[in-house]
Amino acid sequence: MITRNVNIANLKAGYLFPEIAKRRREFAAANPDAKIISLGVGNTTEPILPFTNAGLVEGARQLGTKEGYSGYQDEGLPLLREKISKVFYKGKFSIDEIFVSDGAKCDIGRLQMLFGAGTKIAVQDPSYPVYVDGSVLAGAAGGWEGTGYTGITYLPCTTENNFFPNLDLIPQNSLIYFCSPNNPTGAVSDHKQLSKLVEAAINKRCIIIFDAAYSEFIRDPSLPKTIYEIEKADSCAIEVNSFSKPAGFTGVRLGWSVVPKELKYAGGESVNADWNRIMGTIFNGASNIAQAGGLVSLDDEGLKEIRCLTDFYLGNAKLIREALQKLGIHCIGGDNSPYIWAFFPGRDSWEVFAEILEKCHIVTTPGAGFGPAGQGFVRFSAFGHRADVEEACRRLDTFFK
């Protein structure tokens, strides 16, 4: 009989968000009258707005016609790739440097396949769990020891370093996972910080996987929305992004990656060519209906809807942050990000999670689930209906005064 994949066996515990869902179900079963409000998982809640939704509907209609039918689109519709380059990168990249996909999370998993089991990994700590868990599944993480995996270098992002890591810790010739605006902390790196990151990557011969999935929540014009605003980033960075949060496409599934032709391996081989091979081998392209919706979302009217939707969630974030600060709870995020990172010094994150669930009937996310440096923090998500967020703020005020 075939033995179990040792990489799956190396996973420390269940994936964070299913574990939260399990604990929520258990609480609901024991408290059937409780009205539970979720400020935990980053899943959008508001309907897709009319102009973009009409694009999805029209995309589906066209597939039912002889003239409008289309089949596989492995790298994505050329017009959509061209528009992504124009809207997000000022036309910097050709369409064969942009690969449309079924979401940033899926791309991150495939990128781990691209670089393989022998790659050294460095991640922000705390970080989105898929960077670590995906590295484990790819065989690039080593075994579990203490609070982390032996094959992963954790880059602590704490209150002491203003949530930007010590880049001296990055190993030579490693893959660096970096997210800004950051999930879970909500911190956004500025030009100076990202310039230092790019410089470190070049000097250490590393490649950055830059997750920009929350870039459309940035309101401060001085903050970079893409790693490619930094000089020489196209020689050391891959960027992944998504329509999920800005356009409400969490259930539609549409994203993209940018792999510049200038990006090379140590031996001079093209990373772009290998990524094209990976995508063509194990992926037959994002849904053509989803791509039709993505295309219209980048029209002027669609971009207005993206601004409207992200403004709404940022309004939620402001309410949550102000409610927490009023209670004397130190937090960051919630201004250029839909996440608020709340500090409960000396407390265990899972204990705080349980207390907020039991006393306020609010689901949050324990910071320890995002990595060792997340201990003592809890993440609040702004993805929720406005009435629920307002009610959650009232509950917090009642129970934590």
N, C-alpha and C positions, 0 to 999 in steps of 0.2 A: 504494500500500500504506500502511496506517496506520503511523505512527511509534510508537516505544516511548514509554511513559509516562515523562516526564522525572523524575517523583518516584521511580520505581523505580530509574532510572539514578543518582539522587543518593545511594542507599544506599551507605555507605562500603564495607561488606564483608558476607560472609554472616552470618546471624543467629548469635549467640554459641553457643547450645546445639547446633545442627547441626554447627558447627565443632568443638566438643568431641567430639561423637559421631564425627565423621570421624577425628579424631586418635586416639581410642580404638580405632577399627577398624583403623587403620594399625598401631598398636602391637600389637594382638592378632594381626594377621596375621604380624607379624615375630617375635612371642613366643607361639607357640601353646600352650605349657605354662603360661603365667602365669595365675594366678587373679586377675582384676581385680576390685577392689571399688570401687563408685561411691559417692563422697561429693560428687558434683558437682551434677547437676540436681536441682531440688527436686520430685521426683516421689515420692508416697507409696508405701510398700512393703507395709504391713500390711493384712490383709483387713478389709473393712467389718464392723463388729461386729454381733452377731446381731439385736438389736432393730431397728436401722436397716435391716439387710439384709432383714429380714422385711417391712418397710414397702415396700421396692422390689419384692419378690416379690408382695406383695398388690396393689400398684399395677398390676403387669403382669397379674395374674389378673383384676382388675376390668375392665380394658379388653377382656377376652374375654367380657364379659357385657353384655346389653342395658341393664341398669340402671346399670352402672358405667362404660360407655364414655363418653369425652369427647374432643372434638376440639381445635381451636386454643384456646389460652389466652394471648393475645398478651402481656398484662402480667403474667401469672402467676395461679395459683389464688388467689381472694380469701382463703381460709382461711390459706394459706401466707403471704401478704403481711401479714395481720393478726397472725399468730404471729411473724413476723420483727420487726414493730414492737414487740410486747409483750416478746419475749425480749431483743432487742439494744438497744432504744431506749426501754424503759419506756412504750410506748404513745404516744410523742410524735408519731408520724406517722400520717396516715390511709393507707389502702391505696392510694389513688391517688397517693401520693408515693413508693411502693415499687414497683420494677419487677423482676420475677424474670427471670433470664437463663440463658444457658448458660455463665456463668463471668465472673470479674472481668476477665480478659485480653480477652475478647470485648467486654465493655462499654467498656473503655478505647479499643479501636479504634473503636467506634461513637461514643463521645463526641468523638473527634477529627473525625469526620464532622460532628457537631453544630456544632462551633465553626468549622470551615472553615479555608481556606488562609491567610487574612490574619491569623490570631491569633498574637500573640506568645506564646512558650513559655518557661517557666522550670522547670528540673528539678533535683532534688537530684543531686549528683554525688559518689559513684557512685549509679546508679539502675537499676531494672529496665529492660532494654533496650527493651521495647515502648513506653515513654514517648517515647523519642527516635526509634526506628525508625518508630513509628506516626505521629509528627509529620512525619517526612520523607515518608512515603507520602501524608499528607494535604496536602502542599505547604506546610507551615507551618514548615519548618526551615531553608531557605536551602541554600547549598552547603557543602561540606566545606572547612575551612581549618585546617591544623595538626593539632590534636587534637580538634576539635569542629566543629559546624555553626554557620554564621554567624547563623542565625535563632533559635538557642536560647541562652538565658542559663543557664549552668551555675552551680549553687550548691554550691561545694565543701563537703563534710562530711568533716572530717579529724580526726586525733588532737588537733590544736591547738585546734579549736573544739568538741571533745567531740561531733563528728558531728552538730552542729546548725548550719545555714548562717547566713551573714550575710544577713539579710533586706533590708538596704539595697540589695542587688544586684538585687532583683526589679524588673523594669520596670513602669511604669504600664500598666494595662489589659491584663494578661497572664493566661494560664492557668498555674497553678502545680501541678505534679505533686509530691505529697508522700506518702510511705509510712511508716507506723509501726504495728507494729514494721517496721523497714526491711529490705527486700531490696535489696542483699546484706549490709549491715553488721551487722544484728541489733540496732542501736541502737533504743531506744524513747524517744520524746519525752514529757516530763512536761507537767503542766497549764500551768505557767508558760511553757514553750516554745511549746506550741500556742496559748496565749492571745496570745502575741506574733505568731504566724503569722496568726491570724485578724485581729488588729488591723492588721497590715501589709496584708493582703488588702483589708480595708475601706477603709483610707486610700488605697491605690493603685488601688482600683476593679478588683480582680482576682477571679477565681474559682479556688478550690482544688479539684483532683481529689484526694480523700483516699483512698488505697488502704489498707484495713484488713484485708486478706486474712489476716493473721497475728495478729489481735487475740485469738483464743482461746488463744494461747500465753502471754499475759501472766499472770503469777502475782503480781506486786507490786500490791496493791490500790490503791496511791496513783497508779498510772499509768493514764491514760485509754485506754479501749478503742475509743472512737469520737470523731471530731471534734466530734460534737454534744454532748459533755460540756462543751464550751466555749461560753460565752455569745456569742450573735449569730452562731454558725457557720452556722445555717440560712439566713442572709442572704448567705453568700458561699461555701458549700461544697457539693459533691456527694461522696457517699461510695460507694465500690464495695467489695463484700465477696464472700465465696465459701464454699461448703461443701467445696471441694476438699481443703484441708489438714486442717481440724479433723474432718471426717466421713469422710475418705478417698475423696472424690468426684472425684479427678483424672480418672478414666476415665468417671465418670457424667456430669459436667459440669452444675453448678448454681451459680448465684450471684445477686447482686442489686445494684441501685443505688438510692440514695436521692436524690431530687431534690426538695427542699422547695418548696412553692408560694411561699414568701417570696422565693426566689431570682429576681432579675430581671436583664435586660440593661440596658445604659446608657439605652436608650429606654423602659424600663419594661415591656417585653414579658416574658412568662412563659417561663423556661427549661424549667419542668416541661411546659408544653404542647408545646414544640418537641421535647423528649425523647420524649414520648408519640407524637408524629407520626413521629419517626425509628424508634422501636421498632415501631410499627404498619406502617410502610412496608417495612422491610427485614428484619423478624424476626417469625416467627410463634409465638414463645414457646418456653420450655424444654420438654423432654420431660415429658409428664405422669407417666411412671414415675419420673423423677428427682425431680419435685416431690412425689410421694407419699413417697419416701424422705426428702426434706428435711423434710417435714411431721412425720414421726414422730421424726426426729432432734432436733426441738425439743420433744418431750415430755420429761417428767422423766427417764425411763429413757434416752432418746436423748441428752440432755444429759450424763448420767453417762458414756455411751459416748464422747462428744466429749472429756470431761475425761480419761477413761482413755487414749484414743488420743493426745491431745496430751501427756499426762504421759509416755507411752512415748517419744515423739520427744524430749521435753525431757531424758529420762534418757540417750538417745543423745548429745544435745548436751553434757550435762555430762561424759560420758566423753571426748568429743573435746576439749573445752576444757581439761579437766584434763591430758590427755595432752600437748597443745601447751604449756601453761604449765609443765609439768614439764620440758620441753625448753628453757625460757627464751624461748619464742616469745610475744610480746605479742599478745593477742587480746581482742575484745569479742564480745558476743552470747552465745547459748547459755543464757541464764538466763530471759529472757522472749521468746525467739525460737528457731526451729529452725536458725538460721544462726550460724556462727562466722566472724568476720572476722579473719584472721591476718596479722600484719604482718611482712614480710621486707624491712627497710629497705635501700635501695640496690640491690635486685634487680628484674629485669624479671619481671612476673607470669607471662608465658607461659613463661619459663625455669624458674621455680619449679614451675609446673604440670608441665612436662616432666620435671623432676628427680624430683618426687614420683611421677609415673607410672612412670618408668624404674626408680627405686630401690625404691619401695614397692608398685608395681602398684596405686596408688590414683588414681582420677579425682577431681579437684577442679575448681574454676572460677577462672580467672585474674581478678583484680580489675580489670585494665585493660579487660576486656570489658564492664564496667559503666560506664565513663566515665574521663576523664583522672585524676580523684582516686583511682581504684582502683589505679593503678600502685603496685607494691610490696606489694600485698595479694593473698591467696588466700582464696576462700570455701570453707568446708567445710559440707556439708549434713548434717543429722541424720536425713534420711529414708533409712533402711536397716534391714535386719534386725539384731537385737542381736548375734548371733554375728559378723556381718560387721564391725560397728562395733568390737567388742572385738578382732577380728583386725587391723583397720586401726590401732588404737591400738598394738598390739604391734609392728606393722611400723614405724610412725613412731618408736617408742621405739628400735628396733634401728638404724635407718638415720640418725637425726638426733641421736643422743647426741653 
